[in-house]
């Protein structure tokens, strides 16, 4: 097991180096003078240009610049945002809990609805429920979620006035310092009446929008995996023993059917972050996705560079954890 | 021999007949194909079918509802947008753009994917490792974030959208081709071909490749729909096709401010994206079931 973990860890090192290299190159490929790109100033005087060129290390050979960049990254220096003059890492960490909360709630929503729906469809194979669910699943993972979000806002927020259109909480009524950064928890801790409810209200639509594609994928995967397991001998044995249908399905079949589903849930992480960019933009959700898009609008390249690096590192780490977890559950992977 | 009648079932069906009989059993797939063909026809003959140009603005005709709704005009079936452009015409021309993006992305990433995948499989060693690490890297960056990175460097445009989305989907094909090529390697016909003196290029593209095609075709079909979605998302974020191009995602972005007042301007372009993506996915599912029984998801 230790050997497996070490090998898997070693394999991620080249990926990280390559990631640093790509972001290093990327900012150099932006059209325009590199100093202007990085300082956000235009038409600066030659003296200042020379000063910045030296300050930013642009007068060094490229390989030295790359090593300096890596050195800075290893010391947690991800650059300074042009628009806010804050450290990119600080900005990212302030906004990240919002994205994390949204993503966790969305994947929870997808799992809680998707697994029972998939199981039920498999058990009632060929029924109207099965057909409807599979039809809905195709629509679900074909969904342009930015449109789905607008549609829900149109219907639920504007039409029925059930939920707010934007943000994480009613900022006029409630204010408290973030403790955990998770609005659901912070609002409970704040002891302000109605704050939690307001946070939930704000979260419902973004959760549905971001959870739709994973929901469809999980429901489909659970169904097909369940169908496979239900035809296995041990399920027949369980039935022959006279166990109740509920016991057979929930204890004997589902436990084995869930293994591929766990992998699929793990694979959704990258997709969730991509979806979060769109969802946050539509609902003005103050997370890293919206921040990234805003940075493009502001031509804030250092923020963009640092943000992409941080988000991608996160995905690499999560994928690594999923792999290790999977190796722990399933010994065949470890030795493969 | 002429007077001997053999029952039709005794003749081995041609590959296409066999494919079609498997494909046509799947009603969803046939439905998807029909819708897809309709969209293709609309896209190809847009110049004749669309009632107006996609960018012609009708003064005093802005934000008209569809013809059947109150206040609609029978000259504009699906109404007009905020600049008085005919929605139906824009949607039809939009089909052309979306299909063009989908097919270009697919062709570019399939072509490069096949080459890199075969090279990785044949060369092995360091080349293989380096290529696969690069693919790992591309896959570790969330698709839309990677596309954003590419577009923010190259600048937003239709061409750059295609480049960005092609890069995003490249690893799928490289890994698929490499995997199936490696699986073929141990087989006797490869050894036979080598013994017969077949050169490496011929071995790659003529001997091995045709045997890896089935999963590749399936992946390519589904890749078209993914590319359409991804490009529409970029368009929606303002990083894809630029105005006045009638790209569906960009149309949605323009329509955002009219959520409250003119819901149909928001509804129609999204519906167009959904319908085309669903039809391609249904068709792709059918292809998978018919071409590659191993991948069939019961």
Interface residues (C-beta under 8 A of the other chain):
Chain A: X14 X15 X18 X19 X22 X26 X29 X30 X31 X135 X138 X139 X141 X142 X143 X144 X146 X147 X148 X150 X151 X153 X154 X158 X220 X224 X227 X228 X270 X271 X273 X274 X275 X277 X278 X281 X292 X293 X296 X297 X301 X304 X308 X311 X312 X315 X316 X319
Chain B: X28 X133 X134 X136 X137 X139 X140 X141 X142 X143 X144 X145 X148 X149 X152 X153 X155 X225 X229 X232 X233 X236 X237 X238 X239 X249 X252 X256 X259 X260 X263 X266 X267 X269 X270 X271 X273 X274 X277 X278 X281 X282 X285 X297 X298
